[in-house]
């Protein structure tokens, strides 16, 4: 370096100054490793040191640094005033081997009817807008509660990670679990009396409280209702409020036993300065025992999200949240969903979601009756707030037996929505009647393939889908003003069509189309075709192999679908390529007639497209 400086001296002072600056800048941005344990000691700092605002000053904790979390940490981590690193030089919180954030409860007491948690009710939270930040669970990082919920000492608000996000935030490789242990009731499980009083005892079931609220009855006469302990919906794994955020990634995490695993609640913009969020990706995560797997909420005005992707996630087994007392209508009318997509704005201004893609996700097979939908896409203001949503290559399964009330596997609305190459699988139970709406659901034994709620927008395009063994293939809601007309190349098959039943013995599918509330418009295959739908569709028997992958010898699905490369779809559920020209296989899997190999349906680690 000295030789370079001497040589540059002969070229003039300007060259000499440039060399000095180039040499010094990397010294400031050079990453260092910082080690943090609960109380510090040795070569480590304490959690209190890590959370001290003055240490997020660009020197003690600087852009590019890696903060290693060591052992069991029982205090919350507060990301300080800088909020993160710099573009290209993020600050990383890395869980070293066997590191975890663990304590009996992270949050505060939750009175009945209280649904809001504070940022400080979290294991990790940020006091400002986070940016250029990575939270990496490493090989086995954990965030957990050990005594919050049913059977525990607490029923508190708890959040694993709570951030305001500005941009370049990544959360990965974490297991977030047991933030809210709850067991409700349903048709095939006994009542679990985990609704406790202020002393932590379980003298009554949640049904007792339902029956006696708000007038105390025999079981609750000596208790102050404000001190009831119950499992709040604000037990959340990750809660992020994006504000004009670019590049928000959540991937390769597991969520188990908590109310809402991931909640994205968009910050409001202004009429002349919309809050624009782009490239939000949620992928390769596993969700179990939850009320909401993913809650995507654009419920504030002047928010625009575009080019978001939710893909390769697995949602299953949430029966424990049936009967959640926090779902009592006058206190918290939120229904449960594996994945809820909401874009409503509010009374002061609109919101827009453009070109979102939801693909290669696995829903089921043991999701439960309390859901409104496996995937529930809605707007309460104007369906045209949704533009260009694409839902494809997903598998929706419902295998639980003897269901008497249920919901849609997919509920949707919006403008220019494409629903393609999905596989909908149901049970073979008898058909139940279509009745009054219950949070916008269909009352059938095994769900519906799709509920079309256009609300004045153009009806969806529905191509290359398999609807197998469902009571209703397609049903409309009250507000469907534009009938579905872009419908073709779909396959419908009902294994055990109920007989006798209210539908004509026409084809194998019990019902193709119906109106949820009035019960009018019920039709079967011939009536569906008469409406110019599915002119290339079929109700022929389907030859499935293991895990509902079509056999290569199948004559109904293989090579019978239309090519949708023009829509940007290039692969199938398992990531195998679809043909750039020629016919496709109908459904989530692409199967070549010349091979008999089956692609295992488990989700493989994959990189973003």
N, C-alpha and C positions, 0 to 999 in steps of 0.2 A: 504493500500500500504506500510506503514512503517513496519507493521508486516511481510509482505512478504520479505522485504529487510533484516530485521534482521535474519529471518530464513535462507535466502540464504547466509548470511555472514559466517555461519558455514560450508558451502559447498565449500568455496574458492572464490577468487576474480573474477574469470571468470563468475560465476553464478550471482554475484552481478552486474557486468557491464551489462550483458544481460538484467536484469530486468529493470535497469535504461533506457536503450535504448528503450525497448518495451513500456515503459511508456511515453517517450517523443515523439516518432514518431507520434502518432495520434494527438498530439497537433498541429503539423505543417500542417497536412492534414485535420483537422477538418473543415467542411464546415461552412461558415458564410453567412448571408444574407446581401446583400448590396442594398441600395435603391437609384435609380437615377431618377431625374426629369429634366426638361429642364434646369433650371437655378440653381438648388439646393435650399438650404434653409431648415431650420428645421433639420430633421433627414436624409435628402437626400443629395446625391452628385449631381453635375451637369453633363450634357452630356460631357462638356469639360473635367471634371475630369476623366470620364470614358474613354475618348479617348486619354488621356495623356499617352505617351509611358512609362514613368517611373512608372506608376501605375500597369502595367502588369509585375510586377517584382517578382511574386511569394509570395508577402507579402500583399500588398494592395488588389490586386486581385489574389487569389491563387487557385490552384487545389481544386475542390470540392465546390467552392463558387457558390452561386446563386445570380445573379444580377437582381433585380426586376426593370423593367421599369415602371414608374408611369406617368399617364396623357398623354398629347400630347407633343411629342418631335419633334422639328423642325430642329435639327442639326444632321448631319451624325454621326453614331457610328463607331469608328475605333478600331478594335481589334488589340491590340498592339504586341510588339516584341515576347512575349511568344507564341502567336498563339492559346493558349488554356490551358487546364489543363494537367492531367497525366492519363495514362491508369487506368481505374476504378474510376477516380476522375475528371470528366470533369468540365469545367466551363460552367454554364448555364446562358444564357440571357433569362429571363422570362418576358413576357408581362403580367403585372397584369391586373385586370379587367378594361376594357375600355382604356387600354393603346394603343397608336398608334404612329407610325412615319409618320408624315404628314406635307407636305409643298406644295406650288404651283408647284415646280419642283425640282428634286434632281440634275439634271445634267447640262451640258453645252450646248450652242447653237450648233445646228447641221446643217452645210451647206449641200446643195443638193449634194448627191453622197458620203457623209461621212458616213461610216457604223460602225465606231469603237467608243466605249465608254471607258473612263478611269475608273479604280477602284473607284476613288473619285467621279464619277458621280452616287453614290449609297447611299442608306439609311444606309446600313451596309456593311462595307468592311474590309478586313484584309490586313495589310501591309506585312505579311509573310505567310508561309504555315500554314493554320489552322489545328488544330488537337484536339482531345478530347474536342469537343465543341458542345454544344446543344443550338439551337435557338428555343425557344418554345413560340408559340403565346398564350398559355394558353386557356382561354375560348373564347376570342374574339379579339385577337391581330390583328392589321392592319398595313400594309405598303401601303402608297398611295401618289399619286399626286392629287392636287385639281385644277390645271390649266395647264396641259400639253397635248397638242393635239388639236383636232378640237373644235373650240369654246373657246379655252383657250388663255392665254397670251403667252404661250411658246410652242415650238415644239423642245424639247431638248432630248439629250441622257439621259436616266434614267434607273437605275437598282435598284431593291429592295435589293438584297443581292449578293455581288460579292466576291467570295473566291477562293484562291488557297487552295487546300485541300490535306492533307497528310494522314489522317486516323481518324476514329472514330468521324465523323461529322454527326450530326442529325439536320434536320430542320423539324418542325412539327407545325400543328395547326394554321397556319397563313393565313390570307386573304390578298392577294397582288392585288391591283386593281388600275385602272385608271392611270397607268404609261404612257400610250400612247393612248389617245382617238382618234380613227380614224374611219372614215366611207368612204369606197370606193364606187364603183359602181358595180352593176350586173344587171341581166335581170329583176329583179322584184323590184328593189329599185331605187329611183330617184338619180340624181347626188348630192352629198354633197360637196359643194365647200370649203372644209377645207384645201385646199392648199393655204397657206397665204404668203404674201410678208413680207419684213423685218419690216414693220410697223404694222403687225398683221392684216391687212385687208384681206378680201376674195373676191377680185375683179375678180378672174378667177377660173375656175374649174381645177381639176387635168388633165382633158383631154386637156384643153388649153395649159398647160405646155408640155404635151406629144407632141402636134402638133407643138409647137414652139421651142422646145429644139433641139439643143443648140443655134439656131438662134433666138434671141428675136423677138416676133411678136407684134401685136398691143397691147396685154394685158400686155406685160412684157417689153416693150421697155425702160422704165425708171428705170429698176431695175438691180442691179448687181446680176448675177446668183449665185454668191458665198454666197449671203445673203438670198436666198430663204428659207423660212420656210416650212418644210414638216415633215411628221411623220416618223422618222427613224426606221429601224428594230432593232436598238440597245436599244429599250425600252424593257427591259427584267425583268422578275420577279426574277428569281434566275439564276445566272451565276456562274458555278463552273468549275475550271480547276484542275482535279485530277492529282496528281503526285505520282505514286506508292502508291495509296490510298487503304486502306481496311476499310470496314464498313462505307459506305456513305449512309444515309437514308434520303429520302424526302417523307413525308407522311402527310395525313389528312390536306392538304392545299387547298385553293381555289384561282384560278387565274382568273381575269376578266379584260378585256380591256387593252391589252398590246400586243406588237408585238410577242415576244417569251416568253413563260411562264417559261420554264426550259431549259437552255442550258448547256450541259456538253461538254467541249472541252478538250480532253485528252492532257496532256503534253507529249512531245517527250522523247524517251529514246535514248540509244546508241546501236550500233550493238552488243557490248559485254555486255550491261547492259540495257535490255529492261525495260521500265516503266510498271510495272505490277499492275493492278487495279482489285480488287476482292470484291465481295459482295456489289455491288451497287444496292440498292433497291429503286424504286419509286412506291408508292402505295397509294391507297385511296385518290387521289387528284381529284379535279374538275377543268376543263379547259373551259373557255368561252371567246368569242370575242378575238381571237388571230390569228396570222399568223402561228407560230409554237406552238403547245402545248408542245411537248418535242423535243428538238434537241440533238441527241446523235452523237457526232462528233469525230471520230478517224481519223483525217485528218493530223496527224503528224506521222513520222516514228518510228518504233520500240516500238509500244504500244501494250500491251496485256491486254485484259479485259476478265475475265471469271466468270461464275456463277452469272451474273447480272440477276435481275428480275424486270420486270415492270408489275404491276398487279393491278386490281380493280380500275382503273382510269376511269373517264368519260370525254369525249371530245364532245363538241357540240357548234353550233351557232357561226360561225366565218365569216358570210357574210360581216360584216363591213370591213374586210381586203381585199375584192375584189378590184382590181385596185390599190393596194398600189403603189404609185409612186416610192418607194424605190426598187420595183421589176423590174425597167426598165433594160433590159438585159445587156447593156454595163456598167452598174454601179453596179448592184447587181442581178445576175441571180437566186438567191435563190427562188425557188417556195415555196408555202405554203403547209404545211402538218400538219395533226393533230399530227402525231408522225413520225419523220424522224430518221432512223437508218443508219448511214453512217460509213463505215470502209474502208478507202482508203489508209492510209499511205500517202506518197508523192513520188516524183521522187527519193528521196535519200534512201528510205527504206520502208519495208512493215509494215502492222499492222494486228492484228488478234483479232477476237472476238470469244470466245469459250463458248458453252453451255449456251447461254442466253435464258431466258424464258420470253415470253410475253403472258399473260393470264388473263382472267376474266375482260377484259377492255370493255367499252361500247363506241362505236364510232357512233355519230349521235344522232338524225335522221336529224338534220338541219345543217349539214355541207354544204359547198357551192361549186360552180363551179371552184373557183380559185385554188383548191388544185390539186396537182399531185396525191395524194393518202391519204386515211384516215391513212393508215400505209404504209410508203414508206421506203423500206429497200434497200440499194444500196451499190455499190462500183464502183468507177471510174477507178480502177486499175485492180483488180483480184477478181472475185467472191469467190475464195477459201480463201480469207481473213476471210470470215464468215464460221464458223464450228459449226455444231450442234445446230443451232438456232431452237427454238421450239415456234410456235405461235398457241395457242389453247384456246378453251373455250371463245372466244371473240365474240361480236356481232357488226356487221358493218351494219349500216342502212343509207339509202339515201331516204328521203321522199319528198324532194323539187320537185315541179312540173315544167314541161315545160323547162327542161334543154336542151340546144343545144350543149354545150361542157362540158365535164366532165372528169373523171379520174378513175383510179383504186381504188377500195376500199382497195385492198391490192396489193402492188407491191413488188416483192421480188426476190432475187437470193442467191447464196451461195452453199456450200457443205453440204450434209447431213442435209438439212432443213426439218423440219416436220411441216406441216400445218394441223391441225386436230380439229375436233369438233367445228368449227366456224360456225356462222350463218350469211350469207350475204343476206340482204334484199334490194330490189330496188323498183322503181316505175314501173308502167305499161305503160310507154310512148312508142311510136313507136321507132323502132331502127333507129339510125343514122349510117352513114357510118363510117368505120374505115379509118382513113386518116393519113397524115404525123404526126410524133411525135411532141408533144408540151411539152417540158420538160419531155419526156418519158411517156406521158399519152395516153389513148385510147379515141378517140372522139366518144362517144356514148351518148345516152340520159340518161342512168342511171348507167353507170359505168361497171366495170367488177368484177367478183368474185376474180380473181387473175391474175396478170401478171407474167409470169415466165421468168426471165432473167438470164439464167444460166451462160453465159460468160465463157464457158469451164468447169465449175464445174458440179458435178453430179446434175441432176435435182431434184426438191423437191419431197418429199413424201406428198401426198394429200389424206387424209382419213377422213371419217365421217363428211364431211362438207355439209351444206345446202346452195344451191345457188337458191334463190327464186326471180323471177321476175326481173332478170337482163338481159340486152341485150346480154351480152357475159359472159359465165361462166368462161372460161379460155382462155387467149390469150398469145401469145408469143411476145417477143421483137425481135429485129434484131439479137441479139447475141446468141440466143438459139441454141446451137450446140448439146446438148444432150436432146432428146425429153423426156417428162414426161412419165415414165413407172410405177412408184410406185403410182398408182392412183386407189382407190377402195372405195366402200361403201359410195359414195357420192350421194346426192339427188339433182336433178335439176328440177325446175318447173317454167314455165313462164305462168302467168295467162292469159294474152291477147296477144298471139303470133301475130305479125303484119301480116296481109294478105290483099292485096298482099305484098310480100316481096322478097328479093333476095335469100331466103333460102328455100329448099324443105320442104313441109309440113310433116315433120317427127318428131314426138314427140311434146312435149309441150315447150321445151326449144328452143329459137330462134337460138342460136349458142353456141356450146360447145367450139370450138377451133378456133383460128384465128391468123394470123400473122399481127402485127400492121402496118407495113410499106407497105409491098407488097400487102396485102389483100389476099394472097394465104393461102391455108390450111384451109379455112373456112369449117367447117363441123358441122353436127348435130349428133344426138344420134347414129345412125347406123354407121357413119364413126368413131365416137369416140370409140365405142365398137370394131370396126374392128381393131383399133390400140392397142387392148388388155387392154384398160382402162375401169375401172368401171365394171368389170364383175359381181360384186355384187351390182352395183349402180342402180339407179332408176330415172325415170321421172314421176312417178305416182303422182297424186294429193296429197297434204299435208293438213292435218287437223290441223290448228293452232287455239289456243285460244287467250286469252288476251296477248298482247305484244309479239306475235309470239312464245309463248310457246306451244309446241305440246299438243294436247288433249291426254288424256290417251287412248282414243279409236282409235287414229291414227294408220293406218296400213302401213304407208310409212316410218316413222322415228323411232317409238318406238320399241326397240328390234331388229333393223335392222343393227346396226353399229357393227364394230369390236372392240374387247377389246384392249386397248392400255396401260394397267397397266405397261407393260414392258418398256414403254417410260417414266415412272415416272408421268403419269397423274392419279390422284386418285379422282378428284372431278369434278363438273361442274361449269358453270358461277356463280351460286348463292352460291357456296361453299358446295353444297350437294354432298355426296359421290357417286361415280360410283362403280359398282360391280367389285370385284376383279377377278371374273370369269364370263364367259358367255357374252352374247351380250349386247351392249350399245345402247342408243338412239343416232341417228345421230343428229348433231348440238350442240349448246352450252348448252342446258338444258338436264339434265337426267330426264326422266319421267318414273315412274313405271306404268305399265298397270293396276295394281290393285288399284290405287288411282286416284282421280280426283283433288287433291289439286294442286294449282299453286303457285309457288314461286315468290313473287314480284320481279321485275327486278331492283329495286333500289339497290344502292351499300351500303352495311352495313359496319360499322366499323369492321375491322378484324385485327388480329395480324399476323405477318409474319409467314410463314410456317417453 
